[in-house]
Amino acid sequence: DSRSSVVASWKQRLNIALSSAI
C-alpha cells in the first residue's frame, strides 16, 4: 500500500528532525 510508504517517509522525516534537535 502507498500508505505504508507514506508512514515510512514520515517516520524517517521525524527521525531526522529529532536528530537535528539534539
DSSP file (Angstrom, degrees, kcal/mol; ACC not computed):
  #  RESIDUE AA STRUCTURE BP1 BP2  ACC     N-H-->O    O-->H-N    N-H-->O    O-->H-N    TCO  KAPPA ALPHA  PHI   PSI    X-CA   Y-CA   Z-CA
    1    1 A D     >        0   0    0      0, 0.0     4,-1.0     0, 0.0     3,-0.4   0.000 360.0 360.0 360.0 149.1    0.0    0.0    0.0
    2    2 A S  H  >  +     0   0    0      1,-0.2     4,-2.3     2,-0.2     5,-0.2   0.754 360.0  70.2 -70.1 -22.0    1.1    3.6   -0.6
    3    3 A R  H  > S+     0   0    0      1,-0.2     4,-2.6     2,-0.2    -1,-0.2   0.916  94.9  51.5 -62.0 -42.7    0.0    4.2    3.0
    4    4 A S  H  > S+     0   0    0     -3,-0.4     4,-2.6     1,-0.2    -1,-0.2   0.896 109.1  51.7 -60.0 -39.8    3.0    2.2    4.3
    5    5 A S  H  X S+     0   0    0     -4,-1.0     4,-2.4     1,-0.2    -1,-0.2   0.911 109.8  48.9 -64.3 -41.8    5.3    4.2    2.1
    6    6 A V  H  X S+     0   0    0     -4,-2.3     4,-2.6     2,-0.2    -2,-0.2   0.919 111.8  48.5 -64.4 -43.6    3.9    7.4    3.5
    7    7 A V  H  X S+     0   0    0     -4,-2.6     4,-2.7     2,-0.2    -2,-0.2   0.920 111.9  49.1 -63.1 -43.7    4.2    6.2    7.1
    8    8 A A  H  X S+     0   0    0     -4,-2.6     4,-2.3     1,-0.2    -1,-0.2   0.910 112.0  49.2 -62.1 -41.7    7.8    5.1    6.5
    9    9 A S  H  X S+     0   0    0     -4,-2.4     4,-2.3     1,-0.2    -1,-0.2   0.908 112.0  48.7 -64.1 -41.6    8.6    8.5    4.9
   10   10 A W  H  X S+     0   0    0     -4,-2.6     4,-2.6     2,-0.2    -2,-0.2   0.897 110.3  50.7 -66.3 -40.4    7.0   10.3    7.8
   11   11 A K  H  X S+     0   0    0     -4,-2.7     4,-2.7     2,-0.2    -1,-0.2   0.919 110.5  49.5 -62.8 -42.7    8.9    8.3   10.3
   12   12 A Q  H  X S+     0   0    0     -4,-2.3     4,-2.4     1,-0.2    -2,-0.2   0.920 111.5  49.1 -63.1 -42.4   12.2    9.0    8.5
   13   13 A R  H  X S+     0   0    0     -4,-2.3     4,-2.3     1,-0.2    -1,-0.2   0.918 111.7  48.3 -63.2 -43.3   11.4   12.7    8.5
   14   14 A L  H  X S+     0   0    0     -4,-2.6     4,-2.5     1,-0.2    -1,-0.2   0.905 110.0  53.1 -63.2 -41.3   10.6   12.7   12.2
   15   15 A N  H  X S+     0   0    0     -4,-2.7     4,-2.4     1,-0.2    -2,-0.2   0.922 109.8  47.4 -59.9 -45.2   13.8   10.8   12.9
   16   16 A I  H  X S+     0   0    0     -4,-2.4     4,-2.4     1,-0.2    -1,-0.2   0.904 110.7  52.3 -64.3 -40.9   15.8   13.4   11.0
   17   17 A A  H  X S+     0   0    0     -4,-2.3     4,-2.0     1,-0.2    -1,-0.2   0.913 110.5  47.7 -62.1 -42.5   14.0   16.2   12.9
   18   18 A L  H  X S+     0   0    0     -4,-2.5     4,-1.7     1,-0.2    -1,-0.2   0.911 110.8  51.1 -65.8 -41.2   14.8   14.6   16.2
   19   19 A S  H  < S+     0   0    0     -4,-2.4    -1,-0.2     1,-0.2    -2,-0.2   0.888 110.6  49.7 -62.8 -38.3   18.4   14.1   15.3
   20   20 A S  H  < S+     0   0    0     -4,-2.4    -1,-0.2     1,-0.2    -2,-0.2   0.875 106.9  55.4 -68.3 -36.4   18.7   17.8   14.3
   21   21 A A  H  <        0   0    0     -4,-2.0    -1,-0.2     1,-0.3    -2,-0.2   0.858 360.0 360.0 -65.7 -34.8   17.1   18.9   17.5
   22   22 A I     <        0   0    0     -4,-1.7    -1,-0.3    -5,-0.1    -2,-0.2   0.513 360.0 360.0 -72.9 360.0   19.7   17.1   19.6
